[in-house]
Amino acid sequence: MVLFVYIAIYASLLCFVTGCVRRARQYASLPVHLRWELYPVPHEPPHRAKYGGSYFEESEWWTKPRKRYFAGEVRVMVGEILLLSSVWKSNQKLWWRSMVFHGGMYCVLAAGALQAFVAVAARFAMPAWVNSAGDLAGALGRGGLLLMVLGSLALLWNRMRDVELRDYTHVADHIHLVAIGVAAGLLLIASATEGTTLGGLALGVLRLDTTVQVTPVLAAGVLLSAAVLAYVPYSQMAHFIGKYFGFHAVRWDDAPNHGGELGRDLSRNLAYRPTWSANHLRADGKKNWAEIAAENPATPVHR
């Protein structure tokens, strides 16, 4: 049983990494986005970003080297990833539910990282110190699993009850939350019963220790978790990959068009022949974007 569990864990990790790389390459290969040029953007210096200014304000800006304030981007991304700041601004009722869920997930990830550190440090540190770190990882992991269960239930209930979310909710969204909640619940039950702890299993995975005893509940939780992890990059749960591109390549992209690669990409986009169903675009698949953009949008559409 334990060997089968190990194989499932390593296979799911391989599928997860491969899927994430594939999804990132897919996003990176998409055509250049519609240029928003909305300000402020966090890579402007703080004195300029606070009122929504940009480097275009400088006289003859095209002759000067462009300076980017990367610390501003890091600050915004940390708030977005760890505190879900966009959700807080747009939907505070959803925020606390999502924060409980994601906070639990972050605790589980931190516990796993700490457990891996313990496995390496055990060869060099004093046993008492290693045991203390292992206990901390176990407590952090159990707390994270509990938060994930509560967060899954809260999000599931919200999607079922909130009328505004119904139009954006699919059956798969319910299945994802149920699967994650059940997997976290099984692992939490397994960690509270006698037998191999999650930390012991993690050390066994790192050391390929086939003498580890795995209970049926623990095996079920691990196998379901492995299946969910392998499936994440191929589902809507892979939004954490798209978030990077959504911010850096869409919302914050204000690179000047001096020709070159960006100019070639934009010219290539203008040659596309869209087939959108929106009547005001008149996108019949025959006219390209350049022709559509040159038309007067105020002209009545004749059906």
C-alpha angles and dihedrals in degrees: 000000000000092000090053090050091051091050091050092051095049092043092051092049090051091049091047095051093042092048093048092051090047093049092047091051089048092054093044092053095053119110119271111284127243104280107246099177092189118163149255100048118183096230090070116094112274095248089057100035093057092070098031098259128152142197088265087079092071117093112252090002090169091068095054130078113259115240122204124200101216093176088067091055091048092051093052094045093050090053091046096048101038101029102025090229095177091055090049091054096045105033119010092174089062094039100075092048092049091043092055091050097045092040089056091049091051090051091052091049091048090049091052092049091048091048090052089050090051091052090056096040092050089079093056110024133071115275093238092055092047092049091052092051090047091052090050091051090050093050091046091050094049092048090049093050091051091051091049091053092049092043093050091051093047093049092045092050091047093052091049095048106032110091092199092058097049094083089054097043124093132186089256090061090059092045091051093052093045093049093048093045093049092046092050091046093052092049090048092051091047092051091053096050131071118277135056113354124223088252091053090050091048090053089047091053092050093047097036088233106175093186092076112116114227120198119218092249092051091046092050092050093047094047093049091046090050091051092050092047092051090049098047099086091052096051141058088273087079090080089116087072095048091048091072092053092041091058105031100033099035117019098033102032107114098145111154118249104236093155114256119102095340092049091050091049092051092047089051090052092052089058094058116109107219123205100197116157095224106118096214091062095054086210100170096157092254102079120064127223093264091057093045092049090051093057123093107255090202092065109109116254114238113210 
